[in-house]
Amino acid sequence: MRVDLHRVPFSRRGSYFALSRRDATAERPGGLYLRTVRGHAGVRELLLIELLVDGQPVQETAELHPESLALTGAAGARVELAFDDDGSVVATGHGAALRLTGLISNPYDHVVPNGTDSARYIACGAGLDLTITRHAGAFDVDRVWNGSRHTRIAFVARPAADGPFVIRIGGTRHPDPAGGLFATVKAGARADFAAWRAATPEVPDRYHDAAQLADYVTWSSVVAPAGLLRRPTMLMSKNGMTNVWSWDHCFNAMALAADAPAAIDQFLTVFDQQRDDGALPDYVNDAHAAWSFVKPPVHGWALSWLLDHADVSRQQVEACYEPLRRWTRWWLTARDPHGDGVPHYEHGNDSGWDNSTAFRDGVPFQSPDLPAYLVLQLDCLARLARLLGRDDEADRWTADADAMLDRLMRGCFADGRFGVRRADTGELYHPDTLLRFMPLVLGERLPRPVADSVVGELVTAGYLTGHGLATELPTSPCYEADGYWRGPIWAPSTLIVVDGLRRAGHAPLAAEIARRFCDMVAGSDMAENYDARTGRGLRDSAYTWTASVFLVLAAHYL
């Protein structure tokens, strides 16, 4: 698998560690680093990884496979690293030594040797106590104490005359398995990735390589239950976006539909932090939940999709019903201070479209996507209630959904277009943002003349580029090629529109948008978003909802 470690980290399902190349900064040299993705870490980079030949660092070439990372240098120098199922890293090598240099980011960072076979690196800046253990070969600790603190901390593993070195970074020492520690760990990682791939969607052959990368990005971005994360949870990335935002997880759940328990885990992981009043955090990680914002209620739409594509059990339906009910009621009460039945966003971050031109003129604002999502969420609650035999509740949810649809049409649709309404003045306006078209998610719920009118504007206005749907009209004076939600193509907005178009009777257009998006991703990487004109990947380059949406579109919408 050809990847650039600057862009795609090496990790494994369950681990809170990742290996990435980093450019030099004032605080650190450039190179390959072992990093932590723990939520409490003030510093991510822990150990600089170098190959040594005759005591000197040598240039190495990296070859990444899902199960291992091989580093090769001149004259037969080779070191290989793999992640064990406890999240630790096992390394082996011959023809070269491996040096791990601590990035001392805190005056209290220090090292404690444990005999001749192991040492503890207490990285206070990262909040970690890391044990490094020798299993074979030679092992030295290189440390300098200046009278009050360590100014140098390094660990060096060297092959012995009769074989390679083997060390473990993190975790605890276990008896070496009969087949050899590294070989066993590598085989276990290979089998784990194969099991993950078996549960991901099959895609057309032309997307084989991109699908392998998408599978790797999603698999390797999962962390084990810890702290606030009560179940295996897919982070948005193990690059910089090391959290779970409260709508991203829905798209990741959809890509796991073939494994219903895994899909429901991803769906519910944020609901595990639901507040008593029903609100969800903006994001969560193992150490922290943020409450300054929320994210849009796409959860009913996503769960309805899962009910159509996954073998969801009655027990799982029961687990989802009450949290979804409370989340919906929160929107209907906490975000409708005017009592007009149309909730509003207090800030752009609440919409998920952080800097969209929809709210360029001020907040709070009534955006047409929000009541559209709530219509589908109320419909989903009705469906769940019927599956649970609660027909009276189902009837009430359906009536609420019908009423919300009516309020959406009366409040946000005029002259054949959806618009955004200022919550304070009531003014309806039509910014050049794709956000106005998100009510297409309603699909068959939209009257056909309305859907046709909205689709007509979408196509003729020029939102669809050669690569997909720009989030800001490319001819808009507010368009920015790398403007986050003011231009670039994003995975979630693409899937929402594509799914709605197909259900609204515009299947050929839906398939064409899906194809352009998948072709763009296959020619780039799993980027956070893409330049709408060139298709170039932007921002975080190993983003899970992009990988998940690519798999869903390629498998179900072409």
Protein Blocks (a to p, Z undefined) as FASTA:
>chain_A
ZZdfklmccddehiacdcddddddfkbccddddddfbfklmbfblbdcdddeehiacddd
ddddfkbccdddeehiacdddddfkopacdddehiacddddddfbfkbccddehjlbccd
ddfknopacddddfedcdddddddehjacfbdcddddddfkbccdddeehjdddddfkop
klmmmmmmmmmmmmmmmmpccddfklmmmmmmmmmmmmmmpccdehjblbdcddfbfclm
mcccfklmmmmmmmmmmmmmlmmmmmmmmmmmpcfkopacfbdcfkbccfkbccddfklm
mmmmmmmmpccdfklmmmmmmmmmmmmmmmmmmmmmnonopacdfbfklnopamacklmn
occdddfklmmmmmmmmmmmmmmmmmnopaklmmmmmmmmmmmmmmmmmmmggehiacdd
dfklopacddfbfklmmmmmnmmmpcfklmmmmmmmmmmnopacfkbccfbdfkbmkbcf
klojnopacfklmmmmmmmmmmnopamlmmmmmmmmmmmmmmmccdfbdcfklopaehjf
bdfklmmmmmmmmmmmZZ
